[in-house]
Amino acid sequence: MVLTLDHAEKIVAAAKAKAKAINTLMDIAVVDEGGNLKAFVRMDGAWLGSVDIAQKKARTARFFDMPTGAIGQLSQPGGPLFGIEHSNGGLITFPGGLPLKDSSGAVIGGIGVSGSSVENDHAVAEAGAKA
């Protein structure tokens, strides 16, 4: 399955709905299988600095097909991926990025969310990924 624009827009809509439900403002990015930006939204009033972070979280999740928070745990000093955040033009290694999978479990893209606490970022990304 290929991540279509229609899919990406549904993912963004689900993430926006979750952000509104928890009363936060988010930047939400969806990338396709190749890590290319497919859809993006900056909610009114969301932090400008989170635009880049959301996009990098989405790419990080897709490049390594795992949640960005998991990469963060592996990239701590002494960890097997220490320093990985300096690769690929800069990665984000804290929660808020998730791989997107089709119904068979194949990775078809990634979602990255930024604009609040890492717990809220992850919750909003998770809502989008479930769409």
N, C-alpha and C positions, 0 to 999 in steps of 0.2 A: 504494500500500500504506500502511496505517496501522500505526503502532507500537502493538501490543497489550501488555497486561500480561504475557502469556505470553512475547512477544519480549523485553520489558524484563527479565523474570526470568532468561531464558537469557543475556542480555548480562551481567547482574550476576554470574551463576554463573561464566561464563567469566572475567570480570575477577577474581573472588575466587580462582579456581583459579590464575591467573597470579600473583596477590599471594602466595599460599601457596607457590607454586613458587620464587619469588625471596625468600622469607622476609621479607616485609614486611607491615605492617598498613595498610589503606587505608579511606578513605571513598569510596564509589562512588555516583554519581548518574546517572540516566538521565532525560532529558526528551523529551517528544513534539515533534511538528512545531511546535506553538505555544510551545515553551519551558517548558511546564508539567511539574512533577516527576511522573514516571511510576513510578519505583522508586528506592529508596535503601537502602543498607546501610552501617552503620558496623561494621567488623570489631572484635571484642573487643580493647580496648586501643588502637585507632586514636585519633589526636589529635582532641580536641574542636574545635580551631581549624580543622581541615580539613573539617569538615562544610559550612560556608559556602563554602569555597574550591571543593570538589568540585561543589557545585550551581552556583556561578557559572561554573566552567569549562564545565560541560555547556551552560548557557544561552549563554555566549559563543560556543562552537563552533556552536550552532544559529543564533543570531542572525546570524552572519556566514558560516555554511556553510564554515568553514575551521578547521584546527587552531589551537588557542590559541597555540601556539608561533610559528606563521606571523604571527599578529596581533601578537605580541610583537616580532617583527623589524621589522614595519612601523610600530610605535608608538614606536620609539626617538626621542630628540631629533633633530629635523631630518627625521624620516620622515613619510610622507604621512598616517599615522594617529596622529601624536603627540597624546597626551592622551585617546585614545579610551576608556581604562580608566575615565574619569570619567563616561561616558555609561551609559544604561540601568540606573541604580541601582548601578553598579559592575561592571566586567568583570575577568576574570583574563586576563592576556596572557603567561603562561608555559606551557610544555608540560604536558599532562595532560588536555586537552579535545579531543574529535574529533567531527565531525559523524557521524551514523549514516545510512547509505544503504541503500536496498533493492537488489534484484538488477539493477534497471535504472539505478541510479546516482542516483535521486531522493533528496534528503535528507528523512528522516522523523523526525529527532530529533538528540539529542546525548548524549555520555557525558562525564562529568567525574570525574577521579580525583585524590585528594590524600592525602598521608600519608607521603611518602618523598622521595627526590631527584626532580628533574623528569624524569630519565631513567627511573626506575622508574615514576613516575606515567604517563608516556607509554606505556611498555611494557604496563602493566596496562590502560590505556584502549584501546590497540590490540588487545589480546586480546579485550576486550569488544566492540569494534566489529566484529571479524571474525566474532563469533558471529552 
